[in-house]
Amino acid sequence: MSITRNAVVSGFTGNLFRSAFLRVLGSLILVAYSITVNDRMVSAESLSAAEQKVLLEQAEKLGEAFEKGDADYIIAKTHPSLSGIMGGKEKFENLTRTTMTQLESLNVEFIESSLGTPTQTYPSDDEVVCFVPKNSLIKVGEKKVKSKGFLIAARPASGGDWLFLDGAGLRKNPQMLWKLFPKLAKDIELPENTQEIVE
C-alpha cells in the first residue's frame, strides 16, 4: 500500500487515520471550532476546569506522538470502536504502523496546531463522549493545507483516561459516528469539519 503526495494534499489533514483509515476517520490534524449543541440535549454535561485540563493534556500528547510518528502511543490512545469496524485489533495495529511509516517519507511539516475548548459530554452506554476542536496548518511539498475539525474523545462514565478518534473521516459520512458509538444520542449536532489548500 502506498500514498502519493498528491493524494495527501487533497485529502490529508495531518491526523492519525489518513491513508489506511480514510474511509473510517481520516487523520489527526484538526482546526478550532465552536460547537452548537441542540437545546433539547438535557443529558449533556459540562466538564469541570480540572477535567478539561486533563483532557487537553492527553489530546496534546496524542498530537505530539503523531508528529513524531510514535505508532505505539497512537495505538494505545485510540478508542477500540475503530478496530472493531476495521476487522480486529491486529489489522488496526498493522495499518497504523504502515500508515505512520508511509507518512514519514512524505516530509510533512507541521506549521501550526492548537486545541480549542472541549465541548460538553454526552452519554454513550457506559462512556461519555465529547469533541475537542483544534486549529492546524501543515505543509506537504509546496502546498499548505488548513484544516478545521475535531477529535472525538471518550472515557468511562465513572472517570479515567480519555481515548480518541479523529472526526475528519466524518466529513463525507457523519453517520459513521453512530456506528462507532451506537448508544450516542442521534440529535447531536456535529462540529464544522472542513479543509482547504491555502497555497
N, C-alpha and C positions, 0 to 999 in steps of 0.2 A: 504494500500500500504506500503511495507517495502523495505528496502535497506540492503543487506548484505555487510559485509566488503570486501569480495572478489570481488563483483560487483563494489564497489567503486574503489578498487585498479586497476582493469582492465580498467575502463572507466572514473574514476573521475579525473577532472583536478582542482578541488578546486574552481570552479566558480559557478555562480548563478544557472545555469539551468541543473545541473547534475540530475540524477534521473528522476523526473517528466518531465523534459524538454529535455531528451536525444535525442529524435527524432527531436527536434527543434533547440536548441542552446547549449546544454551541460552545462558546468559550467563557473564560472568566474575566474578561475586561469589560467594565461596565461604566455607566455615566449617571451623575446625580439626577434625582427626580423627586418631585413632591407628589406623593400618592394621595388620591382622594378616595375615601372609604365610604361605602354606602351607609346612610344613616340608620338603616334598619339592622345593621350588623351589631346587635346588642351584646353578642357573645365575645366581641373583640375586647382585648385588654391592653393597656399600655405597659411597657417595660419601665421599671424604675431606672433612675440615673445610673445606679451601680450595675444593673443588668445590661443596659445599653453599652456601658464601658467594656464589660466582659465580652459582649457580642462583637463589638467593633475591633477589639484586640485580636480576637480569634479570626475574624474576617481579614484583618490586615496580615496576619501570619500566613494565611492561605494565599493571599496575593503575592507575598514575598516568595513563598515556595514555588508559585507558578513562574515568577520571573527567573528564579534560579534553576528551574527545571527539576525540582525535587518531587519526583513521581510518588515516592513512598509516602510523603506527607499529604499530598493531594489525595491519594487513595484512602488514607486513614481518615481524612476530613470530609469525604464525600458521602452524602446520605445514601443508605443502602437501597432505597427505592430505585435508584438508577441502575444498579447491577441487576436488580430484579427484572427489569424490562429489556435488558441487554443480553440475556442469555446466561446469567450467572456471574458470580464473583470473579472466577478465574478469567473469563473472557473480558470482563470490565477492566481488570488489572492489566492484562496483556495489552489491551487497546490504549489504556492510559500511558503505559511505558512507551509504546510505539509512537504515540502522538507527541509526547514530550521530546523524544529523540528527533523526530522529524522537524518539530518547531525550532529546535536548537540550530538546525542547519540553515534556517531562513534569515538569520541575523535580524530578528525583530527587536526594535528599540522601544523601550517603554519610556515615553516622554513625561506624561502626567498621569496621576492616578490618585483619587481622593474619595473617601467614603462619605456618604450622607447619613442623616439620622435614620435609624431603623424605624419602620412603621410599627403600629400596634400588632399584637399577636392574635392569631386565630386558632381555635382548637381543631385538631385533626386526629381523631381517635385518642390515643394516649400521648400525643405530642402537641406542641404548639408550633405554629409556623408564622414567620414574618418575612418582610422584604427589606434588603439593605441596598439602597441606591449608591451609585459610585460614578464619578467622572473619570474618563480615561482618554488618553490620546497616545497612539502608537505610530511608529514609522516602520513601514515594510518596503524595503527598496527605496525608491524615490518618492513614495506616496505616504501621506499621513491619513490615518483613519480615526475619526472621533466617534465615540460610542456613547449611547445613553441606554442604561438598562438597570439590572438589579441582580443581587444574589437572593436566592431562596434559602432561608435559614430555618432549621428545625431542631428542636431539642425535646427531651421528655417533659411532660407537663409538670412533673414533680421537681424539675430542675436538672442541671448537668451541663455538659459541653454541647456546643452547637455543631451541627453538621450542615453541609452546604450543597447546593446545586446552583447551576447558572440559569438565569432567566432568558438569556439570549436565544436559546433554542425554542422559546415560546413565541418568537416573532411571527412565524408563519402558522403555528399551531398552538394557540393559547390553551386549547382544551387538554393539552398534554399535562398541564398542572394537576388535573383531577385524575389522571392515570397514575401519577406519582403519589398523590395524596387523595385517595377516593373519598375520605370522610370530610374533606375540607368543604366548607360552605360554598355553594355554587354561585352566590351573588357577590363574591369578592370582585372588585374592580381592579384589574391588574395595572401596574405602573406602565408608563410610556417605555417603549423598547425599540430604539432606533440606532442606526449608524450611518455615517456619511464620510466620503472621501473629501478632505478639506484642501488637499494639494495634489 
